[in-house]
């Protein structure tokens, strides 16, 4: 039976750590020029209705790095753009390839594909969740800090798909999560409530970024207007004023606090140029780790 990766809350604490632990080993083995062939003879289809640079390249490179083959399909190259039933897409693609990596708008798309596919479906981003990205982010935190336990992670900005997945990660893993969002831009209420029932006081939401980052070990941010929200850009520039991760805000965190950004970044909007380019920002390491987490995910679900 196919095991899908649609959201982090579908997995236990040990299962989530298993992805990260395996990714660290695969990264070390790649650095030692050890050849991986776990996906030899396997073909992965990437169906991307949303554009991507890092997610596409890292999934393709991960597949090739494990000895597999990739077929990339953009929205205009699939029948999804012509309203073919997702059931038909799932059933037919299950006959052609060994796994589907899907980057789309609605979470219902990956859920429907997973309902009918007999092969694994991996969520490479929806408007609701971005589970693979957050796994690579958590991997980066562990590499830089040595552990997660007792760390204070702060999310500054929009309660978007990244924030939702961080909320689910915090419910399963051993760290404190504080989310600083403008009023009306918090993570989705049902996702937050479910996670808080599990994690208790370890997950909180505030509306003051300065309050949030006091004593922070990790500060994380993302663009204020995600793909599909371009019409809200000007409004959001006004609403999110004061939520920029800049040197002044960073001074309220611990001296060895690291800064995450999943990229692409809008410099001088959600993050200042000097912080993004500064020694505390680990965005490039974070981006590299997408490759290794994706290898671990593909190995687990496809090999």
C-alpha positions as CSV (number, residue, x, y, z in Angstrom):
1,X,0.0,0.0,0.0
2,X,1.3,3.4,-1.0
3,X,2.4,5.7,1.8
4,X,1.7,9.4,1.0
5,X,3.3,12.5,2.4
6,X,0.6,15.2,2.5
7,X,1.1,16.9,5.8
8,X,3.4,16.5,8.8
9,X,0.7,15.7,11.3
10,X,0.2,12.3,9.5
11,X,3.5,11.1,11.0
12,X,4.8,10.4,14.4
13,X,7.7,12.1,16.2
14,X,9.9,9.1,15.4
15,X,8.9,9.0,11.8
16,X,9.7,12.7,11.3
17,X,13.1,12.3,12.9
18,X,13.8,9.3,10.8
19,X,13.5,11.5,7.6
20,X,16.0,14.0,9.1
21,X,18.4,11.4,10.5
22,X,18.5,9.6,7.1
23,X,18.9,12.9,5.2
24,X,22.0,13.7,7.4
25,X,23.5,10.3,6.6
26,X,22.8,10.7,2.8
27,X,24.4,14.2,2.9
28,X,27.5,12.8,4.5
29,X,27.6,9.9,2.1
30,X,27.3,12.3,-0.9
31,X,30.1,14.4,0.5
32,X,32.2,11.2,0.6
33,X,31.3,10.5,-3.1
34,X,29.4,7.4,-2.2
35,X,27.1,6.5,-5.1
36,X,23.4,6.0,-4.4
37,X,21.2,3.7,-6.5
38,X,18.1,3.2,-4.4
39,X,15.8,4.5,-7.1
40,X,17.5,2.6,-10.0
41,X,14.7,1.6,-12.4
42,X,12.2,4.0,-10.8
43,X,10.6,7.0,-12.5
44,X,9.2,10.0,-10.6
45,X,6.7,12.4,-12.1
46,X,6.8,16.0,-10.9
47,X,3.5,17.8,-11.5
48,X,3.9,21.5,-10.8
49,X,1.0,23.8,-11.2
50,X,3.0,26.4,-9.3
51,X,6.4,27.6,-10.5
52,X,9.5,26.7,-8.6
53,X,13.3,26.9,-8.7
54,X,14.6,25.2,-5.6
55,X,11.9,22.7,-5.1
56,X,11.9,21.5,-8.7
57,X,15.7,21.3,-9.0
58,X,16.2,19.7,-5.6
59,X,13.6,17.0,-6.3
60,X,15.1,16.3,-9.7
61,X,18.6,16.3,-8.4
62,X,17.6,14.0,-5.6
63,X,15.9,11.6,-7.9
64,X,18.9,11.5,-10.3
65,X,21.2,11.3,-7.3
66,X,19.5,8.1,-6.2
67,X,19.7,6.6,-9.7
68,X,16.1,7.3,-10.7
69,X,14.5,9.1,-13.7
70,X,12.3,12.2,-13.7
71,X,9.4,13.4,-15.8
72,X,8.5,17.1,-15.2
73,X,5.0,18.4,-16.1
74,X,4.0,22.0,-15.7
75,X,0.3,23.0,-15.5
76,X,0.0,23.7,-19.2
77,X,1.4,20.3,-20.0
78,X,-1.1,18.3,-18.1
79,X,-4.9,17.7,-18.3
80,X,-5.3,19.2,-14.9
81,X,-5.4,22.6,-16.6
82,X,-8.3,21.2,-18.8
83,X,-10.3,20.0,-15.8
84,X,-9.7,16.3,-16.2
85,X,-10.9,14.5,-13.1
86,X,-8.1,14.1,-10.6
87,X,-9.2,10.5,-10.1
88,X,-8.4,9.7,-13.8
89,X,-5.0,11.4,-13.5
90,X,-4.2,9.4,-10.4
91,X,-5.2,6.1,-11.8
92,X,-3.4,6.6,-15.1
93,X,-0.2,8.0,-13.7
94,X,-0.1,5.1,-11.3
95,X,0.4,2.8,-14.3
96,X,3.2,5.0,-15.8
97,X,5.4,6.0,-12.9
98,X,6.5,5.0,-9.4
99,X,5.6,8.2,-7.5
100,X,4.0,11.6,-7.9
101,X,5.6,14.8,-6.5
102,X,2.9,17.5,-6.7
103,X,3.1,21.3,-6.3
104,X,-0.3,22.9,-6.5
105,X,-2.7,25.4,-5.0
106,X,-5.4,23.5,-3.1
107,X,-4.6,20.8,-0.5
108,X,-7.6,19.0,-1.9
109,X,-5.7,18.3,-5.1
110,X,-3.0,16.3,-3.4
111,X,-5.6,14.6,-1.1
112,X,-7.7,13.6,-4.1
113,X,-4.7,12.3,-6.0
114,X,-3.6,10.3,-3.0
115,X,-7.1,8.9,-2.5
116,X,-7.0,7.2,-5.9
117,X,-3.3,6.7,-6.7
118,X,-1.7,3.3,-6.1
119,X,1.7,5.0,-5.9
120,X,3.0,7.5,-3.3
121,X,1.9,11.1,-3.6
122,X,4.3,13.7,-2.1
123,X,3.2,17.2,-1.3
124,X,5.8,19.6,-2.7
125,X,3.7,22.6,-1.7
126,X,0.0,23.6,-1.5
127,X,-1.5,26.8,-0.2
128,X,-2.1,25.0,3.1
129,X,1.1,23.1,3.8
130,X,4.7,22.8,2.8
131,X,5.9,19.7,4.7
132,X,9.1,18.8,2.7
133,X,10.4,22.4,3.2
134,X,9.8,22.4,6.9
135,X,11.6,19.0,7.3
136,X,14.7,20.5,5.6
137,X,14.4,23.6,7.8
138,X,14.3,21.4,11.0
139,X,17.3,19.5,9.6
140,X,19.1,22.8,9.3
141,X,18.3,23.8,12.9
142,X,19.6,20.4,14.2
143,X,22.8,20.8,12.2
144,X,23.4,24.3,13.5
145,X,22.2,23.8,17.1
146,X,22.9,20.1,17.7
147,X,19.3,19.3,18.9
148,X,15.8,20.6,18.9
149,X,14.9,20.0,22.6
150,X,14.4,23.2,24.6
151,X,15.0,25.5,21.6
152,X,12.8,28.5,21.1
153,X,11.8,28.9,17.4
154,X,10.0,32.1,16.3
155,X,8.0,32.6,13.2
156,X,7.7,36.3,12.1
157,X,5.2,37.3,9.4
158,X,2.3,35.7,7.6
159,X,0.5,32.6,9.0
160,X,0.9,30.9,5.6
161,X,1.5,27.3,4.5
162,X,5.0,27.4,5.9
163,X,3.7,28.6,9.3
164,X,1.0,25.9,9.2
165,X,3.6,23.2,8.7
166,X,5.9,24.6,11.4
167,X,2.9,24.5,13.7
168,X,2.4,20.8,12.9
169,X,6.1,20.1,13.3
170,X,6.1,21.8,16.8
171,X,3.2,19.6,17.9
172,X,5.3,16.5,17.2
173,X,8.8,17.6,18.0
174,X,10.5,19.0,21.1
175,X,10.7,22.7,20.7
176,X,8.9,25.9,21.6
177,X,7.2,27.7,18.7
178,X,6.1,31.4,19.0
179,X,4.4,32.9,15.9
180,X,4.3,36.6,15.6
181,X,1.7,37.6,13.0
182,X,-0.4,40.7,12.4
183,X,-4.0,40.3,13.6
184,X,-6.0,38.5,11.0
185,X,-3.0,36.8,9.4
186,X,-2.4,34.0,12.0
187,X,-2.1,30.4,11.0
188,X,-5.4,28.7,10.2
189,X,-7.4,28.3,13.4
190,X,-8.2,24.6,13.1
191,X,-4.6,23.7,12.4
192,X,-3.4,25.8,15.3
193,X,-6.0,24.4,17.7
194,X,-5.2,20.8,16.8
195,X,-1.5,21.4,17.4
196,X,-2.0,23.2,20.7
197,X,-4.2,20.4,22.0
198,X,-1.2,18.2,21.5
199,X,1.7,20.5,22.4
200,X,0.0,22.7,25.0
201,X,1.8,25.9,25.9
202,X,4.8,25.1,23.6
203,X,2.9,26.8,20.7
204,X,1.7,30.4,21.1
205,X,0.7,33.2,18.8
206,X,1.4,36.9,19.6
207,X,1.1,40.1,17.5
208,X,4.3,41.8,18.6
209,X,7.5,40.6,16.9
210,X,9.8,42.2,19.5
211,X,8.0,40.3,22.3
212,X,8.1,37.1,20.2
213,X,11.9,37.0,19.6
214,X,13.0,37.6,23.2
215,X,15.5,34.8,23.9
216,X,14.9,33.2,20.5
217,X,17.3,30.5,19.3
218,X,15.9,30.5,15.7
219,X,14.0,33.2,13.8
220,X,12.2,32.2,10.7
221,X,10.4,34.3,8.1
222,X,8.9,34.1,4.6
223,X,7.5,36.5,2.0
224,X,4.5,38.5,3.0
225,X,2.5,37.7,-0.1
226,X,2.7,34.1,-1.4
227,X,2.0,32.9,-5.0
228,X,-1.6,33.6,-5.8
229,X,-1.8,36.6,-3.4
230,X,-0.1,39.2,-5.7
231,X,-3.3,41.4,-5.7
232,X,-2.8,41.8,-2.0
233,X,0.8,42.9,-2.2
234,X,0.3,46.6,-1.5
235,X,-2.2,46.0,1.3
236,X,0.2,43.5,2.9
237,X,3.2,45.9,2.7
238,X,1.1,48.2,4.9
239,X,-0.2,45.5,7.3
240,X,3.2,43.8,7.8
241,X,5.1,47.0,8.5
242,X,7.0,46.4,11.7
243,X,7.4,42.6,11.0
244,X,10.6,42.8,9.1
245,X,13.4,40.6,10.4
246,X,16.2,43.2,10.6
247,X,19.2,43.9,12.7
248,X,17.2,45.8,15.3
249,X,14.8,42.9,15.8
250,X,17.6,40.4,15.8
251,X,19.2,42.2,18.8
252,X,16.4,41.0,21.0
253,X,17.2,37.3,20.3
254,X,20.0,35.3,21.7
255,X,23.5,36.3,20.4
256,X,23.9,33.0,18.6
257,X,20.4,33.0,17.1
258,X,20.2,31.7,13.6
259,X,17.9,33.1,10.9
260,X,16.0,31.0,8.4
261,X,14.3,32.0,5.1
262,X,13.0,29.3,2.7
263,X,13.7,31.7,-0.3
264,X,13.0,33.4,-2.6
265,X,13.4,36.5,-0.4
266,X,12.0,40.0,-1.0
267,X,14.9,41.9,0.4
268,X,14.0,44.9,2.5
269,X,10.5,43.6,2.9
270,X,10.2,40.6,5.2
271,X,14.0,40.5,5.8
272,X,16.6,43.2,5.5
273,X,19.6,42.9,3.2
274,X,22.1,43.0,6.0
275,X,20.5,40.2,7.9
276,X,20.0,38.0,4.8
277,X,23.6,38.4,3.9
278,X,24.9,38.3,7.5
279,X,26.6,35.5,9.4
280,X,23.5,34.5,11.4
281,X,21.4,33.7,8.3
282,X,21.6,30.1,7.2
283,X,19.3,30.3,4.2
284,X,21.8,28.8,1.7
285,X,22.5,25.8,4.0
286,X,18.8,25.5,4.4
287,X,18.3,25.5,0.6
288,X,21.0,22.8,0.2
289,X,19.3,20.6,2.7
290,X,16.2,20.4,0.6
291,X,18.2,18.1,-1.7
292,X,19.1,15.8,1.1
293,X,15.6,15.7,2.7
294,X,14.1,15.0,-0.7
295,X,16.5,12.1,-1.1
296,X,15.4,10.7,2.3
297,X,11.7,11.2,1.4
298,X,12.0,9.5,-2.0
299,X,14.0,6.6,-0.6
300,X,11.4,6.1,2.1
301,X,8.3,6.3,-0.1
302,X,9.5,5.1,-3.5
303,X,12.6,2.8,-3.3
